[in-house]
Amino acid sequence: MLRALHIGKFFPPFAGGMEYFLRDLLGALSRQGIEVAALVHDHLMPRQRRCSHHPDPAEWPFPVYRAPCHGRFLYAPVSPQFPFWLQKTIRDFKPDLLHLHLPNTSAFWAMVVPVARRLPWIIHWHADVVASRHDKFLAPAYLFYRPFEQSLLGGASAIIATSPPYLNSSLALRLWREKCHTIPLGLDPSRLPGPSETEQADAHRLWGDGTSLRVLTIGRLTYYKGHEVLLHAIKALPEARLVVVGAGAGEGKLRALIAKLALEGRVSLQGGCTEAQRNALLATCDVFCLPSIERTEAFGVVLLEAMKFAKPVVASRIEGSGVGWVVADGETGILCPPQDPASLTQALGDLLHTPEKRESLGKAGEQRFRQYFQIDRIAERTAVLYPRV
């Protein structure tokens, strides 16, 4: 049986699109007859951490090793012990190949640790490190990061890009196009069951009575997600109520803006929710909105969650991002120029007054999800690469 060790940033219960995808992919690869394991960073501080997580059939039937992590610097986990964990995990698990999920600075240790260097690598390219107008430290940091990134790409046997637009626009992948394969991200629909009556009732209480348009957004409260743009759009739609699910460093600024715009009665910051609560909100919202402002939003796994629940999507048309490929504009949702509150207001207002359009877009989105983004389809295509390397 072929054995693949996946190297990622974090793993559930840490909440994030990359993390949920990794969990779903490993489960689907297991069903393909591939023996898998994951080495990630523990999202808990060292004194709270679990040394490793062994298979638990009730959660996932594969081992997840969690290297201690001492926080993050410029979004990168700080884990001096990672090379030792990489060496130990390879010796324990004895993989035939490494599947590296990037961006992740700890993946660079594959070029240094001898037992890792002797194995073939597949790189799963989730996103470029994007120089941002909103974070002035990323551009100079990338000058230091890029040589390691390019060396790792050069040593890879294969590279997986998650959408054609992202592959075509990625400067980092330009030199390595001949070994790139486009396989989209996906999710396991069984992970998102319909809510129970109690969970649904709790969600309806959160939305409140008399709301004409229930708008949901899910994502870390960070600079590129565009929450501020969405708040200005909601301000112009008194019939709409917005629920924001996610936690992060931007919470303070968002609360201040909500107060400034006098939106306390119509906008709720929910912080981190359980998966059951997220599913209930997805099931009961009218529209899902992803107003991200730059290519750091490379794909948007959360869009697939909304499509699975047959919800229409309003998202940003980000040049070179996979978002505009996941969402078929005018068929499964509406794409707006990034950082344009007026366009968001117009799109949401259109859906407010045309419930039949909401229904048709949502049904088409669910069909697109089933056709392209179910995780077993993604695992089949990924498994084809493994024997080649």
C-alpha positions, 0 to 999 in steps of 0.5 A, spaced: 500 500 500 502 506 498 504 511 504 503 519 503 505 523 509 502 530 508 505 536 511 501 542 513 500 548 517 495 546 522 489 541 522 482 541 525 479 543 530 483 549 528 478 552 523 480 554 516 479 552 509 486 549 508 485 545 514 478 543 513 480 541 506 486 537 508 482 533 513 477 531 508 482 530 503 486 525 507 479 521 509 478 521 501 485 518 500 484 513 505 478 511 501 482 510 495 486 505 498 492 510 500 495 510 507 496 517 509 498 521 515 499 528 517 504 532 520 502 539 522 503 544 527 499 544 534 495 550 534 495 550 542 501 553 546 506 548 548 504 547 555 497 545 552 499 541 547 498 534 545 504 530 543 501 527 537 494 525 535 493 517 534 487 515 529 480 515 532 475 512 527 470 517 530 474 523 527 479 521 522 482 514 521 489 516 520 495 519 524 496 526 525 502 528 528 502 535 531 509 539 532 509 544 538 508 551 536 510 557 539 505 562 536 506 565 529 510 571 525 508 574 519 502 568 519 508 563 519 508 558 525 514 558 529 516 551 530 524 550 532 522 543 533 519 542 526 525 538 523 526 533 529 518 532 528 519 531 521 525 526 521 521 522 527 515 522 523 518 519 517 522 514 521 515 512 524 510 512 518 515 510 513 512 514 507 513 513 500 512 520 498 511 527 502 505 531 500 507 538 502 501 544 503 504 551 501 505 556 503 508 553 510 515 555 512 516 549 515 515 545 509 522 548 507 525 543 512 524 537 507 530 540 503 534 539 509 532 533 513 536 527 510 530 522 510 526 527 507 530 529 502 531 522 499 523 522 498 519 524 492 515 531 493 508 533 491 507 540 492 500 542 493 500 550 492 494 553 495 496 560 494 502 565 493 505 569 498 502 576 495 505 582 496 500 587 499 498 594 500 495 592 506 500 589 510 507 593 508 511 587 511 509 582 507 513 584 501 520 585 504 519 578 507 518 575 501 524 577 498 527 572 504 522 567 503 522 566 495 529 563 494 527 557 499 520 557 495 523 556 488 528 551 491 523 547 494 519 548 487 525 546 483 526 539 487 518 537 487 516 531 482 509 534 481 506 541 483 498 541 484 495 548 483 488 549 485 485 553 479 487 555 472 486 562 473 491 562 479 496 557 475 496 562 469 497 568 474 502 565 479 509 568 478 512 563 483 510 557 479 512 561 472 518 557 471 515 550 473 509 550 469 511 543 465 510 539 472 504 543 474 497 539 474 490 543 476 486 539 481 481 544 485 480 544 492 474 540 494 470 538 501 466 532 503 459 533 503 458 528 509 462 533 514 456 538 513 450 535 515 443 539 515 442 542 522 437 539 527 431 542 529 434 545 535 440 548 531 436 551 526 431 554 531 438 557 535 440 560 528 433 563 526 433 566 533 440 569 531 437 572 525 432 575 528 424 576 526 423 581 520 429 580 517 428 581 509 435 578 507 440 574 511 447 575 509 452 570 512 460 571 511 465 566 514 473 567 515 478 569 519 478 577 521 484 579 517 486 584 512 484 581 506 477 578 507 474 585 506 469 585 512 470 593 512 467 593 505 461 589 506 459 593 512 459 599 508 455 595 503 450 593 509 449 600 511 446 602 505 441 596 505 436 597 512 433 590 510 439 586 511 442 583 517 449 580 517 452 575 521 460 574 521 463 568 523 470 568 524 476 570 529 482 574 528 486 580 529 482 585 526 476 584 531 477 590 534 477 594 528 471 591 525 467 592 532 469 600 532 467 600 525 460 597 526 459 602 532 461 608 527 456 606 522 451 604 527 450 597 525 450 594 532 442 592 531 444 589 524 451 586 524 453 580 529 460 578 530 460 571 532 467 569 533 469 562 532 463 557 532 462 550 532 461 546 526 454 545 527 453 552 528 456 554 522 452 549 518 446 551 521 447 558 519 449 556 512 442 552 512 438 558 514 442 564 511 439 567 504 446 569 501 453 568 502 458 573 501 465 573 500 468 580 499 475 579 499 480 584 496 486 581 493 489 574 491 491 572 498 484 569 497 486 564 492 480 559 492 475 560 497 473 553 500 468 556 504 464 558 497 464 550 496 460 550 503 455 555 501 454 551 494 453 545 498 447 548 502 444 551 495 446 558 497 447 564 492 454 567 493 456 574 492 464 574 491 469 579 489 472 578 482 479 578 484 484 578 478 488 572 478 484 568 483 480 562 483 474 565 486 471 567 479 472 560 477 469 557 483 463 562 482 460 562 475 458 569 475 450 570 473 449 562 474 451 560 481 452 567 484 454 574 482 461 577 482 463 584 484 469 588 483 473 588 490 473 594 494 467 596 491 461 597 497 456 600 492 457 594 487 456 589 493 450 593 495 447 593 488 448 585 488 445 584 495 439 589 493 438 585 487 437 578 491 433 582 496 428 583 491 428 577 487 427 571 491 426 566 485 433 568 483 436 566 489 433 560 489 435 559 482 443 561 483 443 556 489 440 550 485 445 551 480 451 552 485 449 546 488 449 542 482 456 545 480 459 543 487 456 536 486 459 536 479 466 539 480 468 539 488 466 533 491 472 531 495 472 523 492 473 526 485 479 530 488 482 524 491 481 520 485 485 525 481 490 526 486 491 519 487 493 518 480 499 523 481 502 518 487 505 512 483 508 517 478 512 520 483 
